[in-house]
Amino acid sequence: MSTESTPLAWLRGYTERGEGDVPGTYYAIYRMSDLVNQGYITPAEGRGLLLDNNLVDFVWEVTWADDHPTEDDELEYKIGEVEGYAIFMHGWTGNHLIWESIPGLVAANNRRIISISVDHNGFGESRFVRDTPTLEECCPPAAMKTIEEWVDILRIRRQPGQREPKVLNFVGHSMGGAALFYMNPLRWRVGEETRLALTPALLLDDDVKRIFYTAVGIGLSLVNAIRVFELVERVIKPQFMETVCAGASYFVKRAHLQQYQNTPRGTTAATFTAMGLLADREIARRYDLFRVTLGHRDSLVGLVPMLDMLSGMEFPSSNIRVVAGSHYLFSVGPENVYQHAQNRELVVADILDLHNQAYQVQKTGVRVG
């Protein structure tokens, strides 16, 4: 088999690489269109993914730990011969940068785990073809479907002939956390995946928040359609973005504001409306390797309605964690240094713990719980 035809040959097709924020870590950025043009991914798969999901492109960042800068010819071994991957999915008006040091900390604490942070759902550099997508294209279930298809294209799951298990650990925040509830269990073997949803914006049983999200989405649609409303948006935007990023670092707040400015208003409006109007309750009750973390002062995801919803879904109480913090409970901003710094450590620990549990399930065949 030629080097170019190996399952992870695409790792050499990065558009940028360098040293990570966490000492001893490195990163590389990948773009689906570039990988197709370079021949690392077939047009049927790469362009097929983009066409099926009405995306202009799909972009992600890979983070790994090494004792020295990894040579290009070592990438496939370094990133392929591992126990698994942690896949990070951002929320509304976010992108892969909002995770800050967490992907690097995961990789540094377990070198057998590679972190992959994605731009998805029309944000970052993974934009929709149309400035205003349909609600079906930008809702949480659609985001999860795209991610599952993308994972298969990358060949990062255990491939035929590979003996050692591989675990894919999905970590989602807000909209990304809501998407995790819609993973298709028929696509996954027991112990092959874990999920950690951080302040998931799944509002099925929260009528107050559903009305709020829908109203904001409609308001942004008016701004997009009738330019006279731009003055109103300029007044409201700072307060609203502060609510979204409450408790977060200055870096995350700047990243959100820049993303908001760079994203077509139609995409921003449709995605928020889709979260408010989402009524899909077709959620598989497979919770053994699925955890949810909620913040006690989250103004965007109501604590009691979320607990009520999880209770109605018979989600195990032992898999729910409530911490002192806001919607960005894992980002250490000046308002919540002590609590959020601890939460960041808990998030990393939970990812590593879920991974270890799933890896042992695949090794032993014994289901958790």
N, C-alpha and C positions, 0 to 999 in steps of 0.2 A: 504494500500500500504506500503510495507517495505521501510525502509530508502534507501536501496541499489537500489531500482527500481525507485526512484524519478528522474525527468528529469535532475537535476543538481547534482546528487550524484557524478559525476566525479570530482567535486571540491575537494573532499577529497583524490583524487589520485595524488596529487602533488609530484614532485620529489625533490623540494626544496622550501623553503619559508623563509621570513625574513622581516626586516624593509626596506621601500623604501627610496630613496634619498630625497624625499620631506617630511618634518616633518609631522607626523600623517598619513602616508601612509604605506601600507604593500604590499608585492608581493608574488606570488607563480608561479612556473614554472611547465608546464605540457608537457608530451610527449605522443603522440598518442599510440605508441606501449605499453607503460606502462599501460595506461588506459585500453587497450584491455586485456592485460595479467592479470590485476587485476579484470576484469569483470565489470568495470564501463561503457565501451562502447562495443557493440557487435562486434564480428569479422567481420560480414557482413558489418557493417558500417565503422568501423575503418580501418581494413585491406583492405576493399573495396576501401576506399578513397586513400590509399597508392598505391594499385595496379593500380587503374584507372589512377593515375597521375604519375606512375613510380617513387614513392618516397620511400626512405628507412624509413623515419619517418617524423613526422610533430610536431613542437614544438612551444609553445607560452607562454607568461608571462601575468598574470592577476595582475592588480594593483587596490587597493581600499583604501578608507580612513576610519579610525575608531578611536574612542577615546582611545582604548586599543588594545593590540594584540588579534586578533580574534581567538577564540577557534575553533577547527576543527568542532565541532557539530553546530557551528554558521555560517559556511561558506555558506551553501546553502541559508539561509535566507538573510545573509548580501549581498551576491553577486547576489542572484536571485530576491529578492523583491526590484527591482529598476526600474527607468524609462527607462534605456537603457544602451548601451555599445558604447565605442569609440574604433574602431578597426584600428590599425596602421600597414601600409604596407610599408616596407623599399624599397630602390632602389637597383641598381646593386652593387654587392660586399658589400652589407650591411647586417645587421641582426637586430633583435629587439632592440639592445642596442643603435642604432644611434639616437633614439628619446630622449635620456637623460632624462630630468626632465619633459617633456611635458605630458606623460601619468599620472604622479603623480600630476601635476598641475591641469589637467582636473578633476581628481577624488577629489582633495582637494577643488576645487572651486564649485563642485556640487557632493555631496556625493551620489546622486541618479544616478550617472553615473559611470560605471566600465570601466576601460581601459584594453584593451587586445592588446598586441604587438606580432606580429607573425614573425617567420622565414619562408620565403616562396620562391618558385621559384628555389629551389636547393641551397639556401644559408643558412648560420647559421647551425643549426643542422637538417634542413629539406632538406637533400641531395637527389639527384636523384639516382636511382638504377645504372644507367650507368654514367660513368664519363663524357661522351659526349652525352647529350640528343639531341633529334631532335629539330628543330626550332619551331615546333608546340607545343612541350611540355614546352618550356621555354619562350614563348612570353607573352606579357601583357594580351591578352584575356585568355590564359590558366591559368595564375595566378589568374585572377578574378573568373574563373569557379571553381577552387580549393577552393578558399576562400568561395564562396557561398555554396558549398557542405559542407565544414567544419562547417560553421555557423549552418546549419540545423542539423548536427550531434550533436552539443553541446546543442541544444534545448534552445538557448538564445533568440530566437524570442518569441513573445507572443504565448503561447500554447493554445490548445482548453480548454475552461473552465476558462481561466484567464480573468479577467475583465479589468484590467488596461493596457493601451497601453505600448509598448516597442519600442524604437527607436534604430536602429543600425547606428552609425555615422562612416562612413569609411573615414580614413585619409591616403592618399598615397603620397609618395615622389618619384620623378623621375620616374623610372620604375613602382613603386607602384602607382604613380599618374596616369600614362598612363593606367594602368589596370582598374582604376575606370570608364573610359569611356565605358568599355565593360560589365558593369553590365547588367544582363538580367532583363528588367523591368517586365516581366511576372511573375517573382518569388516574387515580392514585392507589398504590398498593399500601397495605397497612404498615405504618411506620415510615413511609416515604416522605411525608410532609408534616410540618408543624405550623401553627398560626399564632401570632401575638397581635391582637388588635388594641391599639392605644387610642383612647377617647374616640371610639368609632362613631361616626355621624350616621347611624342607622336609626331613623326616627319613626319607625313603624307604629309605635304606641305613644308618641309624644305630639299631640295635636297642636300644642302651642308652638313648639319649634318647627313643626311642618309648615304652619301658616307663616312663620317668620322667614324661613328659608325660601318658600315660594314667593312671598312678597318681595324679598330682596332680589330674587331672580327676575321677577317681572319688572321691578324698578330699573334694574340694569338693562333690561331689554328696551325699555322706554328711552333710556339714555342713548342706547345704540341706534334707535330708530328716529328719535326726535332730538336734534342737537341742542335745542334750547334747554334741555334738562342737564346739560353738562355742567352748568353753574351749580346746580343742586348737588351733583355728584362731587364736585370739588370741595364742597362744604362737608358732606357726609363721609367721604372716603377716609380721611385720617382717623376719625373715631371708629369707623367700622373695621379698618385694618388693625387698629389697636386692640379691638375686641377679639379678632381672629387670632392675634399673636400675643395675647395677654400672658405675661410671665416669661416670654421667650427672650433670647439674647438679641442684642442690637443687630447682629449678623442675620439672624432669621427674619427679623422685622424688615431689614433692608431687602433681603432676598424676596420676601413676599410682596413688598411694595413694587419692586422692579418687575416681578413676574406679573403682577396685576396690570402694570402699565404696558407690558409687552404682549399681553394676551388679548386677542380680539374680544370686544365686549360681548359679542354673541356667544362665544364659548364660555366665558365667565358666567353669563346670565343663565345659559341653558344648563350648565352643570349644577349650579346652585338650585335652580328650579327642579331639576331631576332628583336631587336629594330630598327636596321637600315633598314631591309628589310620588316618590317611590312607594309602591304598594305590593311589591313582589315578596310573598311570604313562603316561596318555595325554597326553604333553607333546610339542607340535610342535617339531621341531628347526629353529627359525628364530632364529638367534642373532647375526645380523650387527650388529644395533643393540641388543644386550642385554649388559649388564655385571653382574658380581657382585662385591661387596666384602665381605670377611670379616675378622674380628678375631682376632688370635693368642691372646687370652685370653678368648674368648667361652665362658662356662660353660653357655650354653643351646643353642648351635649348635656341634657338634663340628667342628673345623677339618679333621681328616683324613677323617672320614666324608663331610663335605660335598665335599671335593676328590675323593674316590673316586666319589661320586655324579655329580658334574659330568663326571669323566673318562669314566664309563660312558655318559653322555649325549652324549659327543663335543662337549662345550662347549669352545669355543676357549680355550686357555691365555692368549692375549693379551687376552681379555675378563674375566679374573679378577684381582682385586687383593687381596692380603693385607696388612693394615696392623697396626701396633702399636696394640692397643686391645681393648675389651671389647664386650659385646653392644650397648651404646649408644656405638659408636665415634665418632659425630658430635656428641655432646653433651658440652660442656666442663664436667666436674665437677672438684672440688678434687683428686681422686686422680690424674687423667690430663690435666692442663691442656695440657702441651706437645704430646703425641701427638694428643689429641682435637681440639685447635684446628687442627692441620695436617689431620687427617682431614676436619673440616668444610669446609675450603677445597678439599680434593680432591673431596668430594661435589659441591659447587657447580660446580667446574671440569668434572667428569664430566658433569653434567646439561647444561651449556652446550655441551660438546664433542659429546655425542651429538645434541643438538638441531641443531647446525650441520651435522653429517654427514648427518642425515636430511633436512634442508632442501635440501642440495645434491643428494641423491639424487633428490628430487622435481623439482628444477630441471633436472637433467641426464639423469635416467633411468638413471644408472650405479649399480649395486648396490655397497654397501660390502663389502670383503673378497674 
